[in-house]
Amino acid sequence: MNAFSLLQTTVCWWVEVSLSAPQHTYHLGPFKSREEAKRSRGAHVDTLFHQETRDIVALIKQR
C-alpha cells in the first residue's frame, strides 16, 4: 500500500486558511490528530499575520 492509497482510506485532519486580501485559500495537511493540526495552524496564521494580508480565517477540518 503506498502513501496515496493510505490517505484515501484514512480520515485525516487538515487546516484550511482563507484570506480576503490577497484572495487565496491554503490547504495544509494531512495531520494525524486535531492537536497536531492546531499547532500547525497557529504557526501559519502567525506568518500570514506579519505579511500584508487581511481577514485570515483558519479552520480545522476532518476528511
Secondary structure as the mmCIF struct_conf table of DSSP 4:
data_model
#
loop_
_struct_conf.conf_type_id
_struct_conf.id
_struct_conf.beg_label_comp_id
_struct_conf.beg_label_asym_id
_struct_conf.beg_label_seq_id
_struct_conf.end_label_comp_id
_struct_conf.end_label_asym_id
_struct_conf.end_label_seq_id
HELX_RH_AL_P HELX_RH_AL_P1 ALA A 3 THR A 9
BEND BEND1 THR A 10 THR A 10
STRN STRN1 TRP A 13 SER A 20
STRN STRN2 ALA A 21 ALA A 21
TURN_TY1_P TURN_TY1_P1 PRO A 22 PRO A 22
STRN STRN3 GLN A 23 PHE A 31
BEND BEND2 LYS A 32 SER A 33
HELX_RH_AL_P HELX_RH_AL_P2 ARG A 34 PHE A 49
TURN_TY1_P TURN_TY1_P2 HIS A 50 HIS A 50
BEND BEND3 GLN A 51 GLU A 52
STRN STRN4 ARG A 54 ARG A 54
STRN STRN5 VAL A 57 GLN A 62
#
